């Protein structure tokens, strides 16, 4: 196994991690901004008012994106494990 191949495998792993996390982080970011703006407008300072909707948005996004995420990670695992002969030697 060459250094170039190791770097390529690590690059692919980081790329997959990025694409798997992006939808959930995006939804969490948008929900956080919207909830914060709503708290500013209504002057509500209760921490539960901000935490519960953000958690609900995150869980809803996880529920919606989970099939796509599982497909991506399965596809990546098959591509890695399906070509084990190129890593030997």
PyMOL Python script that loads the backbone (N, CA, C, O; Angstrom):
from pymol import cmd

cmd.read_pdbstr("""\
ATOM      1  N   UNK A   1       0.846  -1.161   0.000  1.00  0.00           N
ATOM      2  CA  UNK A   1       0.000   0.000   0.000  1.00  0.00           C
ATOM      3  C   UNK A   1       0.903   1.240   0.000  1.00  0.00           C
ATOM      4  O   UNK A   1       1.814   1.374   0.817  1.00  0.00           O
ATOM      5  N   UNK A   2       0.619   2.119  -0.928  1.00  0.00           N
ATOM      6  CA  UNK A   2       1.448   3.304  -1.066  1.00  0.00           C
ATOM      7  C   UNK A   2       0.898   4.456  -0.223  1.00  0.00           C
ATOM      8  O   UNK A   2      -0.245   4.433   0.232  1.00  0.00           O
ATOM      9  N   UNK A   3       1.729   5.435  -0.038  1.00  0.00           N
ATOM     10  CA  UNK A   3       1.318   6.622   0.710  1.00  0.00           C
ATOM     11  C   UNK A   3       0.187   7.347  -0.002  1.00  0.00           C
ATOM     12  O   UNK A   3      -0.725   7.862   0.645  1.00  0.00           O
ATOM     13  N   UNK A   4       0.237   7.388  -1.297  1.00  0.00           N
ATOM     14  CA  UNK A   4      -0.818   8.041  -2.077  1.00  0.00           C
ATOM     15  C   UNK A   4      -2.162   7.356  -1.869  1.00  0.00           C
ATOM     16  O   UNK A   4      -3.192   8.023  -1.764  1.00  0.00           O
ATOM     17  N   UNK A   5      -2.158   6.041  -1.809  1.00  0.00           N
ATOM     18  CA  UNK A   5      -3.396   5.291  -1.597  1.00  0.00           C
ATOM     19  C   UNK A   5      -3.956   5.550  -0.204  1.00  0.00           C
ATOM     20  O   UNK A   5      -5.167   5.694  -0.042  1.00  0.00           O
ATOM     21  N   UNK A   6      -3.098   5.609   0.789  1.00  0.00           N
ATOM     22  CA  UNK A   6      -3.552   5.897   2.156  1.00  0.00           C
ATOM     23  C   UNK A   6      -4.159   7.282   2.230  1.00  0.00           C
ATOM     24  O   UNK A   6      -5.211   7.472   2.841  1.00  0.00           O
ATOM     25  N   UNK A   7      -3.502   8.252   1.610  1.00  0.00           N
ATOM     26  CA  UNK A   7      -4.035   9.618   1.602  1.00  0.00           C
ATOM     27  C   UNK A   7      -5.382   9.670   0.888  1.00  0.00           C
ATOM     28  O   UNK A   7      -6.283  10.385   1.326  1.00  0.00           O
ATOM     29  N   UNK A   8      -5.529   8.934  -0.188  1.00  0.00           N
ATOM     30  CA  UNK A   8      -6.794   8.895  -0.925  1.00  0.00           C
ATOM     31  C   UNK A   8      -7.907   8.266  -0.087  1.00  0.00           C
ATOM     32  O   UNK A   8      -9.038   8.753  -0.102  1.00  0.00           O
ATOM     33  N   UNK A   9      -7.604   7.203   0.634  1.00  0.00           N
ATOM     34  CA  UNK A   9      -8.601   6.556   1.496  1.00  0.00           C
ATOM     35  C   UNK A   9      -9.041   7.508   2.606  1.00  0.00           C
ATOM     36  O   UNK A   9     -10.232   7.612   2.901  1.00  0.00           O
ATOM     37  N   UNK A  10      -8.096   8.194   3.213  1.00  0.00           N
ATOM     38  CA  UNK A  10      -8.428   9.151   4.273  1.00  0.00           C
ATOM     39  C   UNK A  10      -9.229  10.318   3.709  1.00  0.00           C
ATOM     40  O   UNK A  10     -10.171  10.786   4.348  1.00  0.00           O
ATOM     41  N   UNK A  11      -8.867  10.792   2.523  1.00  0.00           N
ATOM     42  CA  UNK A  11      -9.617  11.878   1.889  1.00  0.00           C
ATOM     43  C   UNK A  11     -11.056  11.461   1.612  1.00  0.00           C
ATOM     44  O   UNK A  11     -11.986  12.235   1.842  1.00  0.00           O
ATOM     45  N   UNK A  12     -11.239  10.244   1.119  1.00  0.00           N
ATOM     46  CA  UNK A  12     -12.585   9.750   0.855  1.00  0.00           C
ATOM     47  C   UNK A  12     -13.391   9.614   2.144  1.00  0.00           C
ATOM     48  O   UNK A  12     -14.585   9.913   2.165  1.00  0.00           O
ATOM     49  N   UNK A  13     -12.749   9.168   3.210  1.00  0.00           N
ATOM     50  CA  UNK A  13     -13.443   9.027   4.489  1.00  0.00           C
ATOM     51  C   UNK A  13     -13.891  10.392   5.019  1.00  0.00           C
ATOM     52  O   UNK A  13     -15.017  10.538   5.496  1.00  0.00           O
ATOM     53  N   UNK A  14     -13.014  11.382   4.934  1.00  0.00           N
ATOM     54  CA  UNK A  14     -13.389  12.729   5.384  1.00  0.00           C
ATOM     55  C   UNK A  14     -14.490  13.327   4.513  1.00  0.00           C
ATOM     56  O   UNK A  14     -15.382  14.012   5.013  1.00  0.00           O
ATOM     57  N   UNK A  15     -14.425  13.069   3.225  1.00  0.00           N
ATOM     58  CA  UNK A  15     -15.468  13.561   2.325  1.00  0.00           C
ATOM     59  C   UNK A  15     -16.814  12.936   2.662  1.00  0.00           C
ATOM     60  O   UNK A  15     -17.834  13.626   2.690  1.00  0.00           O
ATOM     61  N   UNK A  16     -16.818  11.634   2.917  1.00  0.00           N
ATOM     62  CA  UNK A  16     -18.061  10.971   3.293  1.00  0.00           C
ATOM     63  C   UNK A  16     -18.604  11.522   4.612  1.00  0.00           C
ATOM     64  O   UNK A  16     -19.806  11.754   4.738  1.00  0.00           O
ATOM     65  N   UNK A  17     -17.739  11.728   5.577  1.00  0.00           N
ATOM     66  CA  UNK A  17     -18.172  12.305   6.858  1.00  0.00           C
ATOM     67  C   UNK A  17     -18.785  13.675   6.657  1.00  0.00           C
ATOM     68  O   UNK A  17     -19.810  13.994   7.260  1.00  0.00           O
ATOM     69  N   UNK A  18     -18.164  14.490   5.813  1.00  0.00           N
ATOM     70  CA  UNK A  18     -18.687  15.823   5.527  1.00  0.00           C
ATOM     71  C   UNK A  18     -20.092  15.744   4.939  1.00  0.00           C
ATOM     72  O   UNK A  18     -21.003  16.426   5.408  1.00  0.00           O
ATOM     73  N   UNK A  19     -20.268  14.908   3.910  1.00  0.00           N
ATOM     74  CA  UNK A  19     -21.575  14.827   3.253  1.00  0.00           C
ATOM     75  C   UNK A  19     -22.636  14.193   4.143  1.00  0.00           C
ATOM     76  O   UNK A  19     -23.818  14.514   4.016  1.00  0.00           O
ATOM     77  N   UNK A  20     -22.235  13.297   5.043  1.00  0.00           N
ATOM     78  CA  UNK A  20     -23.207  12.696   5.951  1.00  0.00           C
ATOM     79  C   UNK A  20     -23.656  13.676   7.033  1.00  0.00           C
ATOM     80  O   UNK A  20     -24.809  13.639   7.463  1.00  0.00           O
ATOM     81  N   UNK A  21     -22.767  14.538   7.468  1.00  0.00           N
ATOM     82  CA  UNK A  21     -23.095  15.497   8.532  1.00  0.00           C
ATOM     83  C   UNK A  21     -23.765  16.755   8.012  1.00  0.00           C
ATOM     84  O   UNK A  21     -24.483  17.415   8.762  1.00  0.00           O
ATOM     85  N   UNK A  22     -23.557  17.103   6.763  1.00  0.00           N
ATOM     86  CA  UNK A  22     -24.027  18.370   6.229  1.00  0.00           C
ATOM     87  C   UNK A  22     -25.533  18.606   6.364  1.00  0.00           C
ATOM     88  O   UNK A  22     -25.918  19.691   6.799  1.00  0.00           O
ATOM     89  N   UNK A  23     -26.404  17.661   6.020  1.00  0.00           N
ATOM     90  CA  UNK A  23     -27.841  17.946   6.146  1.00  0.00           C
ATOM     91  C   UNK A  23     -28.270  18.211   7.589  1.00  0.00           C
ATOM     92  O   UNK A  23     -29.063  19.118   7.845  1.00  0.00           O
ATOM     93  N   UNK A  24     -27.751  17.426   8.526  1.00  0.00           N
ATOM     94  CA  UNK A  24     -28.143  17.606   9.923  1.00  0.00           C
ATOM     95  C   UNK A  24     -27.596  18.915  10.484  1.00  0.00           C
ATOM     96  O   UNK A  24     -28.296  19.619  11.213  1.00  0.00           O
ATOM     97  N   UNK A  25     -26.366  19.240  10.152  1.00  0.00           N
ATOM     98  CA  UNK A  25     -25.797  20.495  10.620  1.00  0.00           C
ATOM     99  C   UNK A  25     -26.512  21.687  10.001  1.00  0.00           C
ATOM    100  O   UNK A  25     -26.716  22.703  10.666  1.00  0.00           O
ATOM    101  N   UNK A  26     -26.891  21.573   8.742  1.00  0.00           N
ATOM    102  CA  UNK A  26     -27.631  22.649   8.079  1.00  0.00           C
ATOM    103  C   UNK A  26     -28.989  22.886   8.711  1.00  0.00           C
ATOM    104  O   UNK A  26     -29.377  24.030   8.947  1.00  0.00           O
ATOM    105  N   UNK A  27     -29.711  21.815   8.984  1.00  0.00           N
ATOM    106  CA  UNK A  27     -31.014  21.948   9.630  1.00  0.00           C
ATOM    107  C   UNK A  27     -30.859  22.514  11.040  1.00  0.00           C
ATOM    108  O   UNK A  27     -31.637  23.371  11.460  1.00  0.00           O
ATOM    109  N   UNK A  28     -29.859  22.035  11.762  1.00  0.00           N
ATOM    110  CA  UNK A  28     -29.617  22.569  13.107  1.00  0.00           C
ATOM    111  C   UNK A  28     -29.266  24.040  13.087  1.00  0.00           C
ATOM    112  O   UNK A  28     -29.706  24.795  13.955  1.00  0.00           O
ATOM    113  N   UNK A  29     -28.473  24.462  12.101  1.00  0.00           N
ATOM    114  CA  UNK A  29     -28.095  25.866  11.978  1.00  0.00           C
ATOM    115  C   UNK A  29     -29.310  26.735  11.675  1.00  0.00           C
ATOM    116  O   UNK A  29     -29.519  27.759  12.325  1.00  0.00           O
ATOM    117  N   UNK A  30     -30.106  26.334  10.694  1.00  0.00           N
ATOM    118  CA  UNK A  30     -31.292  27.113  10.317  1.00  0.00           C
ATOM    119  C   UNK A  30     -32.285  27.156  11.470  1.00  0.00           C
ATOM    120  O   UNK A  30     -32.841  28.213  11.769  1.00  0.00           O
ATOM    121  N   UNK A  31     -32.514  26.020  12.116  1.00  0.00           N
ATOM    122  CA  UNK A  31     -33.442  25.997  13.250  1.00  0.00           C
ATOM    123  C   UNK A  31     -32.934  26.884  14.377  1.00  0.00           C
ATOM    124  O   UNK A  31     -33.723  27.585  15.010  1.00  0.00           O
ATOM    125  N   UNK A  32     -31.643  26.865  14.636  1.00  0.00           N
ATOM    126  CA  UNK A  32     -31.076  27.706  15.684  1.00  0.00           C
ATOM    127  C   UNK A  32     -31.253  29.184  15.406  1.00  0.00           C
ATOM    128  O   UNK A  32     -31.605  29.955  16.299  1.00  0.00           O
ATOM    129  N   UNK A  33     -31.007  29.579  14.158  1.00  0.00           N
ATOM    130  CA  UNK A  33     -31.179  30.987  13.782  1.00  0.00           C
ATOM    131  C   UNK A  33     -32.640  31.401  13.905  1.00  0.00           C
ATOM    132  O   UNK A  33     -32.939  32.462  14.454  1.00  0.00           O
ATOM    133  N   UNK A  34     -33.554  30.572  13.397  1.00  0.00           N
ATOM    134  CA  UNK A  34     -34.970  30.922  13.458  1.00  0.00           C
ATOM    135  C   UNK A  34     -35.481  30.995  14.898  1.00  0.00           C
ATOM    136  O   UNK A  34     -36.221  31.917  15.242  1.00  0.00           O
ATOM    137  N   UNK A  35     -35.101  30.052  15.727  1.00  0.00           N
ATOM    138  CA  UNK A  35     -35.537  30.052  17.119  1.00  0.00           C
ATOM    139  C   UNK A  35     -34.942  31.248  17.858  1.00  0.00           C
ATOM    140  O   UNK A  35     -35.620  31.866  18.679  1.00  0.00           O
ATOM    141  N   UNK A  36     -33.697  31.577  17.580  1.00  0.00           N
ATOM    142  CA  UNK A  36     -33.076  32.736  18.221  1.00  0.00           C
ATOM    143  C   UNK A  36     -33.779  34.027  17.814  1.00  0.00           C
ATOM    144  O   UNK A  36     -34.019  34.895  18.653  1.00  0.00           O
ATOM    145  N   UNK A  37     -34.108  34.157  16.531  1.00  0.00           N
ATOM    146  CA  UNK A  37     -34.838  35.336  16.084  1.00  0.00           C
ATOM    147  C   UNK A  37     -36.214  35.422  16.727  1.00  0.00           C
ATOM    148  O   UNK A  37     -36.657  36.505  17.108  1.00  0.00           O
ATOM    149  N   UNK A  38     -36.884  34.298  16.847  1.00  0.00           N
ATOM    150  CA  UNK A  38     -38.190  34.277  17.503  1.00  0.00           C
ATOM    151  C   UNK A  38     -38.077  34.666  18.973  1.00  0.00           C
ATOM    152  O   UNK A  38     -38.934  35.378  19.497  1.00  0.00           O
ATOM    153  N   UNK A  39     -37.023  34.203  19.636  1.00  0.00           N
ATOM    154  CA  UNK A  39     -36.807  34.572  21.038  1.00  0.00           C
ATOM    155  C   UNK A  39     -36.516  36.064  21.171  1.00  0.00           C
ATOM    156  O   UNK A  39     -36.969  36.697  22.125  1.00  0.00           O
ATOM    157  N   UNK A  40     -35.777  36.624  20.241  1.00  0.00           N
ATOM    158  CA  UNK A  40     -35.474  38.053  20.293  1.00  0.00           C
ATOM    159  C   UNK A  40     -36.734  38.876  20.080  1.00  0.00           C
ATOM    160  O   UNK A  40     -36.965  39.865  20.775  1.00  0.00           O
ATOM    161  N   UNK A  41     -37.550  38.462  19.113  1.00  0.00           N
ATOM    162  CA  UNK A  41     -38.766  39.213  18.798  1.00  0.00           C
ATOM    163  C   UNK A  41     -39.765  39.161  19.951  1.00  0.00           C
ATOM    164  O   UNK A  41     -40.405  40.163  20.270  1.00  0.00           O
ATOM    165  N   UNK A  42     -39.894  37.991  20.574  1.00  0.00           N
ATOM    166  CA  UNK A  42     -40.894  37.837  21.640  1.00  0.00           C
ATOM    167  C   UNK A  42     -40.326  38.091  23.027  1.00  0.00           C
ATOM    168  O   UNK A  42     -41.079  38.085  24.000  1.00  0.00           O
ATOM    169  N   UNK A  43     -39.038  38.312  23.148  1.00  0.00           N
ATOM    170  CA  UNK A  43     -38.363  38.554  24.436  1.00  0.00           C
ATOM    171  C   UNK A  43     -38.536  37.396  25.416  1.00  0.00           C
ATOM    172  O   UNK A  43     -38.581  37.609  26.628  1.00  0.00           O
ATOM    173  N   UNK A  44     -38.632  36.199  24.907  1.00  0.00           N
ATOM    174  CA  UNK A  44     -38.720  35.014  25.754  1.00  0.00           C
ATOM    175  C   UNK A  44     -37.303  34.527  26.019  1.00  0.00           C
ATOM    176  O   UNK A  44     -36.559  34.264  25.074  1.00  0.00           O
ATOM    177  N   UNK A  45     -36.922  34.402  27.259  1.00  0.00           N
ATOM    178  CA  UNK A  45     -35.566  34.006  27.618  1.00  0.00           C
ATOM    179  C   UNK A  45     -35.495  32.599  28.214  1.00  0.00           C
ATOM    180  O   UNK A  45     -34.460  32.214  28.757  1.00  0.00           O
ATOM    181  N   UNK A  46     -36.562  31.844  28.121  1.00  0.00           N
ATOM    182  CA  UNK A  46     -36.589  30.493  28.666  1.00  0.00           C
ATOM    183  C   UNK A  46     -35.713  29.577  27.811  1.00  0.00           C
ATOM    184  O   UNK A  46     -35.868  29.529  26.590  1.00  0.00           O
ATOM    185  N   UNK A  47     -34.794  28.853  28.450  1.00  0.00           N
ATOM    186  CA  UNK A  47     -33.879  27.995  27.703  1.00  0.00           C
ATOM    187  C   UNK A  47     -34.592  26.801  27.071  1.00  0.00           C
ATOM    188  O   UNK A  47     -34.182  26.330  26.010  1.00  0.00           O
ATOM    189  N   UNK A  48     -35.647  26.309  27.704  1.00  0.00           N
ATOM    190  CA  UNK A  48     -36.398  25.181  27.138  1.00  0.00           C
ATOM    191  C   UNK A  48     -37.099  25.592  25.846  1.00  0.00           C
ATOM    192  O   UNK A  48     -37.281  24.771  24.947  1.00  0.00           O
ATOM    193  N   UNK A  49     -37.490  26.853  25.755  1.00  0.00           N
ATOM    194  CA  UNK A  49     -38.146  27.340  24.548  1.00  0.00           C
ATOM    195  C   UNK A  49     -37.208  27.261  23.342  1.00  0.00           C
ATOM    196  O   UNK A  49     -37.668  27.074  22.215  1.00  0.00           O
ATOM    197  N   UNK A  50     -35.939  27.395  23.560  1.00  0.00           N
ATOM    198  CA  UNK A  50     -34.985  27.302  22.468  1.00  0.00           C
ATOM    199  C   UNK A  50     -34.486  25.897  22.224  1.00  0.00           C
ATOM    200  O   UNK A  50     -34.223  25.521  21.081  1.00  0.00           O
ATOM    201  N   UNK A  51     -34.351  25.120  23.272  1.00  0.00           N
ATOM    202  CA  UNK A  51     -33.748  23.797  23.157  1.00  0.00           C
ATOM    203  C   UNK A  51     -34.689  22.771  22.544  1.00  0.00           C
ATOM    204  O   UNK A  51     -34.288  22.003  21.669  1.00  0.00           O
ATOM    205  N   UNK A  52     -35.922  22.755  22.992  1.00  0.00           N
ATOM    206  CA  UNK A  52     -36.865  21.729  22.544  1.00  0.00           C
ATOM    207  C   UNK A  52     -37.151  21.823  21.041  1.00  0.00           C
ATOM    208  O   UNK A  52     -37.119  20.790  20.373  1.00  0.00           O
ATOM    209  N   UNK A  53     -37.427  22.996  20.477  1.00  0.00           N
ATOM    210  CA  UNK A  53     -37.652  23.037  19.018  1.00  0.00           C
ATOM    211  C   UNK A  53     -36.410  22.685  18.206  1.00  0.00           C
ATOM    212  O   UNK A  53     -36.515  22.060  17.151  1.00  0.00           O
ATOM    213  N   UNK A  54     -35.246  23.079  18.687  1.00  0.00           N
ATOM    214  CA  UNK A  54     -34.018  22.730  17.974  1.00  0.00           C
ATOM    215  C   UNK A  54     -33.812  21.222  17.971  1.00  0.00           C
ATOM    216  O   UNK A  54     -33.441  20.641  16.951  1.00  0.00           O
ATOM    217  N   UNK A  55     -34.051  20.600  19.103  1.00  0.00           N
ATOM    218  CA  UNK A  55     -33.928  19.148  19.194  1.00  0.00           C
ATOM    219  C   UNK A  55     -34.953  18.462  18.303  1.00  0.00           C
ATOM    220  O   UNK A  55     -34.638  17.477  17.636  1.00  0.00           O
ATOM    221  N   UNK A  56     -36.179  18.979  18.290  1.00  0.00           N
ATOM    222  CA  UNK A  56     -37.223  18.400  17.442  1.00  0.00           C
ATOM    223  C   UNK A  56     -36.862  18.532  15.959  1.00  0.00           C
ATOM    224  O   UNK A  56     -37.076  17.600  15.184  1.00  0.00           O
ATOM    225  N   UNK A  57     -36.318  19.682  15.566  1.00  0.00           N
ATOM    226  CA  UNK A  57     -35.910  19.876  14.167  1.00  0.00           C
ATOM    227  C   UNK A  57     -34.783  18.926  13.803  1.00  0.00           C
ATOM    228  O   UNK A  57     -34.776  18.352  12.714  1.00  0.00           O
ATOM    229  N   UNK A  58     -33.834  18.760  14.709  1.00  0.00           N
ATOM    230  CA  UNK A  58     -32.714  17.859  14.455  1.00  0.00           C
ATOM    231  C   UNK A  58     -33.203  16.419  14.317  1.00  0.00           C
ATOM    232  O   UNK A  58     -32.779  15.707  13.407  1.00  0.00           O
ATOM    233  N   UNK A  59     -34.086  15.989  15.209  1.00  0.00           N
ATOM    234  CA  UNK A  59     -34.589  14.615  15.137  1.00  0.00           C
ATOM    235  C   UNK A  59     -35.437  14.387  13.892  1.00  0.00           C
ATOM    236  O   UNK A  59     -35.386  13.312  13.295  1.00  0.00           O
ATOM    237  N   UNK A  60     -36.218  15.395  13.496  1.00  0.00           N
ATOM    238  CA  UNK A  60     -36.999  15.286  12.267  1.00  0.00           C
ATOM    239  C   UNK A  60     -36.077  15.171  11.054  1.00  0.00           C
ATOM    240  O   UNK A  60     -36.317  14.368  10.153  1.00  0.00           O
ATOM    241  N   UNK A  61     -35.027  15.979  11.045  1.00  0.00           N
ATOM    242  CA  UNK A  61     -34.056  15.898   9.940  1.00  0.00           C
ATOM    243  C   UNK A  61     -33.364  14.539   9.923  1.00  0.00           C
ATOM    244  O   UNK A  61     -33.149  13.959   8.859  1.00  0.00           O
ATOM    245  N   UNK A  62     -33.020  14.039  11.092  1.00  0.00           N
ATOM    246  CA  UNK A  62     -32.397  12.714  11.166  1.00  0.00           C
ATOM    247  C   UNK A  62     -33.339  11.651  10.624  1.00  0.00           C
ATOM    248  O   UNK A  62     -32.917  10.763   9.883  1.00  0.00           O
ATOM    249  N   UNK A  63     -34.599  11.735  10.987  1.00  0.00           N
ATOM    250  CA  UNK A  63     -35.595  10.785  10.507  1.00  0.00           C
ATOM    251  C   UNK A  63     -35.750  10.873   8.990  1.00  0.00           C
ATOM    252  O   UNK A  63     -35.874   9.848   8.321  1.00  0.00           O
ATOM    253  N   UNK A  64     -35.745  12.094   8.442  1.00  0.00           N
ATOM    254  CA  UNK A  64     -35.933  12.268   7.007  1.00  0.00           C
ATOM    255  C   UNK A  64     -34.698  11.878   6.192  1.00  0.00           C
ATOM    256  O   UNK A  64     -34.825  11.305   5.110  1.00  0.00           O
ATOM    257  N   UNK A  65     -33.511  12.185   6.706  1.00  0.00           N
ATOM    258  CA  UNK A  65     -32.285  11.949   5.949  1.00  0.00           C
ATOM    259  C   UNK A  65     -31.646  10.595   6.237  1.00  0.00           C
ATOM    260  O   UNK A  65     -30.677  10.229   5.572  1.00  0.00           O
ATOM    261  N   UNK A  66     -32.153   9.850   7.195  1.00  0.00           N
ATOM    262  CA  UNK A  66     -31.527   8.580   7.556  1.00  0.00           C
ATOM    263  C   UNK A  66     -31.448   7.581   6.400  1.00  0.00           C
ATOM    264  O   UNK A  66     -30.402   6.953   6.240  1.00  0.00           O
ATOM    265  N   UNK A  67     -32.491   7.397   5.586  1.00  0.00           N
ATOM    266  CA  UNK A  67     -32.342   6.456   4.459  1.00  0.00           C
ATOM    267  C   UNK A  67     -31.230   6.873   3.495  1.00  0.00           C
ATOM    268  O   UNK A  67     -30.462   6.028   3.034  1.00  0.00           O
ATOM    269  N   UNK A  68     -31.140   8.148   3.195  1.00  0.00           N
ATOM    270  CA  UNK A  68     -30.088   8.634   2.304  1.00  0.00           C
ATOM    271  C   UNK A  68     -28.714   8.451   2.942  1.00  0.00           C
ATOM    272  O   UNK A  68     -27.763   8.062   2.264  1.00  0.00           O
ATOM    273  N   UNK A  69     -28.607   8.727   4.232  1.00  0.00           N
ATOM    274  CA  UNK A  69     -27.342   8.575   4.932  1.00  0.00           C
ATOM    275  C   UNK A  69     -26.904   7.111   4.956  1.00  0.00           C
ATOM    276  O   UNK A  69     -25.732   6.806   4.736  1.00  0.00           O
ATOM    277  N   UNK A  70     -27.841   6.216   5.222  1.00  0.00           N
ATOM    278  CA  UNK A  70     -27.518   4.789   5.221  1.00  0.00           C
ATOM    279  C   UNK A  70     -27.092   4.311   3.833  1.00  0.00           C
ATOM    280  O   UNK A  70     -26.185   3.489   3.708  1.00  0.00           O
ATOM    281  N   UNK A  71     -27.743   4.824   2.799  1.00  0.00           N
ATOM    282  CA  UNK A  71     -27.363   4.478   1.435  1.00  0.00           C
ATOM    283  C   UNK A  71     -25.938   4.927   1.149  1.00  0.00           C
ATOM    284  O   UNK A  71     -25.146   4.167   0.591  1.00  0.00           O
ATOM    285  N   UNK A  72     -25.603   6.176   1.533  1.00  0.00           N
ATOM    286  CA  UNK A  72     -24.258   6.706   1.272  1.00  0.00           C
ATOM    287  C   UNK A  72     -23.184   5.911   2.014  1.00  0.00           C
ATOM    288  O   UNK A  72     -22.147   5.579   1.441  1.00  0.00           O
ATOM    289  N   UNK A  73     -23.435   5.607   3.294  1.00  0.00           N
ATOM    290  CA  UNK A  73     -22.416   4.906   4.078  1.00  0.00           C
ATOM    291  C   UNK A  73     -22.285   3.453   3.622  1.00  0.00           C
ATOM    292  O   UNK A  73     -21.189   2.893   3.652  1.00  0.00           O
ATOM    293  N   UNK A  74     -23.377   2.847   3.206  1.00  0.00           N
ATOM    294  CA  UNK A  74     -23.317   1.477   2.688  1.00  0.00           C
ATOM    295  C   UNK A  74     -22.564   1.441   1.364  1.00  0.00           C
ATOM    296  O   UNK A  74     -21.759   0.541   1.124  1.00  0.00           O
ATOM    297  N   UNK A  75     -22.829   2.420   0.511  1.00  0.00           N
ATOM    298  CA  UNK A  75     -22.127   2.515  -0.765  1.00  0.00           C
ATOM    299  C   UNK A  75     -20.623   2.694  -0.551  1.00  0.00           C
ATOM    300  O   UNK A  75     -19.815   2.098  -1.264  1.00  0.00           O
ATOM    301  N   UNK A  76     -20.258   3.504   0.418  1.00  0.00           N
ATOM    302  CA  UNK A  76     -18.849   3.725   0.719  1.00  0.00           C
ATOM    303  C   UNK A  76     -18.201   2.446   1.270  1.00  0.00           C
ATOM    304  O   UNK A  76     -17.093   2.086   0.872  1.00  0.00           O
ATOM    305  N   UNK A  77     -18.897   1.770   2.181  1.00  0.00           N
ATOM    306  CA  UNK A  77     -18.346   0.541   2.760  1.00  0.00           C
ATOM    307  C   UNK A  77     -18.167  -0.537   1.691  1.00  0.00           C
ATOM    308  O   UNK A  77     -17.168  -1.256   1.697  1.00  0.00           O
ATOM    309  N   UNK A  78     -19.111  -0.650   0.790  1.00  0.00           N
ATOM    310  CA  UNK A  78     -18.993  -1.628  -0.292  1.00  0.00           C
ATOM    311  C   UNK A  78     -17.823  -1.272  -1.202  1.00  0.00           C
ATOM    312  O   UNK A  78     -17.107  -2.161  -1.664  1.00  0.00           O
ATOM    313  N   UNK A  79     -17.621   0.017  -1.464  1.00  0.00           N
ATOM    314  CA  UNK A  79     -16.507   0.405  -2.327  1.00  0.00           C
ATOM    315  C   UNK A  79     -15.163   0.127  -1.665  1.00  0.00           C
ATOM    316  O   UNK A  79     -14.202  -0.233  -2.345  1.00  0.00           O
ATOM    317  N   UNK A  80     -15.086   0.290  -0.352  1.00  0.00           N
ATOM    318  CA  UNK A  80     -13.837   0.005   0.362  1.00  0.00           C
ATOM    319  C   UNK A  80     -13.618  -1.502   0.486  1.00  0.00           C
ATOM    320  O   UNK A  80     -12.547  -2.008   0.153  1.00  0.00           O
ATOM    321  N   UNK A  81     -14.632  -2.211   0.965  1.00  0.00           N
ATOM    322  CA  UNK A  81     -14.485  -3.642   1.214  1.00  0.00           C
ATOM    323  C   UNK A  81     -14.535  -4.467  -0.066  1.00  0.00           C
ATOM    324  O   UNK A  81     -14.058  -5.602  -0.088  1.00  0.00           O
ATOM    325  N   UNK A  82     -15.101  -3.914  -1.124  1.00  0.00           N
ATOM    326  CA  UNK A  82     -15.175  -4.642  -2.383  1.00  0.00           C
ATOM    327  C   UNK A  82     -13.865  -4.679  -3.143  1.00  0.00           C
ATOM    328  O   UNK A  82     -13.715  -5.464  -4.079  1.00  0.00           O
ATOM    329  N   UNK A  83     -12.921  -3.846  -2.759  1.00  0.00           N
ATOM    330  CA  UNK A  83     -11.641  -3.779  -3.452  1.00  0.00           C
ATOM    331  C   UNK A  83     -10.479  -3.972  -2.481  1.00  0.00           C
ATOM    332  O   UNK A  83      -9.506  -3.219  -2.507  1.00  0.00           O
ATOM    333  N   UNK A  84     -10.586  -4.962  -1.645  1.00  0.00           N
ATOM    334  CA  UNK A  84      -9.536  -5.210  -0.667  1.00  0.00           C
ATOM    335  C   UNK A  84      -8.213  -5.635  -1.295  1.00  0.00           C
ATOM    336  O   UNK A  84      -7.151  -5.459  -0.698  1.00  0.00           O
ATOM    337  N   UNK A  85      -8.281  -6.191  -2.492  1.00  0.00           N
ATOM    338  CA  UNK A  85      -7.038  -6.664  -3.114  1.00  0.00           C
ATOM    339  C   UNK A  85      -6.094  -5.497  -3.450  1.00  0.00           C
ATOM    340  O   UNK A  85      -4.882  -5.699  -3.518  1.00  0.00           O
ATOM    341  N   UNK A  86      -6.609  -4.310  -3.657  1.00  0.00           N
ATOM    342  CA  UNK A  86      -5.712  -3.195  -3.962  1.00  0.00           C
ATOM    343  C   UNK A  86      -5.000  -2.661  -2.723  1.00  0.00           C
ATOM    344  O   UNK A  86      -4.035  -1.905  -2.842  1.00  0.00           O
ATOM    345  N   UNK A  87      -5.468  -3.048  -1.530  1.00  0.00           N
ATOM    346  CA  UNK A  87      -4.819  -2.621  -0.291  1.00  0.00           C
ATOM    347  C   UNK A  87      -3.750  -3.610   0.191  1.00  0.00           C
ATOM    348  O   UNK A  87      -2.936  -3.270   1.049  1.00  0.00           O
ATOM    349  N   UNK A  88      -3.748  -4.816  -0.349  1.00  0.00           N
ATOM    350  CA  UNK A  88      -2.766  -5.824   0.059  1.00  0.00           C
ATOM    351  C   UNK A  88      -1.429  -5.544  -0.611  1.00  0.00           C
ATOM    352  O   UNK A  88      -1.349  -5.062  -1.741  1.00  0.00           O
ATOM    353  N   UNK A  89      -0.410  -5.861   0.124  1.00  0.00           N
ATOM    354  CA  UNK A  89       0.908  -5.780  -0.474  1.00  0.00           C
ATOM    355  C   UNK A  89       1.595  -4.564  -0.171  1.00  0.00           C
ATOM    356  O   UNK A  89       2.725  -4.365  -0.616  1.00  0.00           O
TER     357      UNK A  89
END
""", "prot")
cmd.dss("prot")
cmd.show_as("cartoon", "prot")
cmd.util.cbc("prot")
cmd.orient("prot")
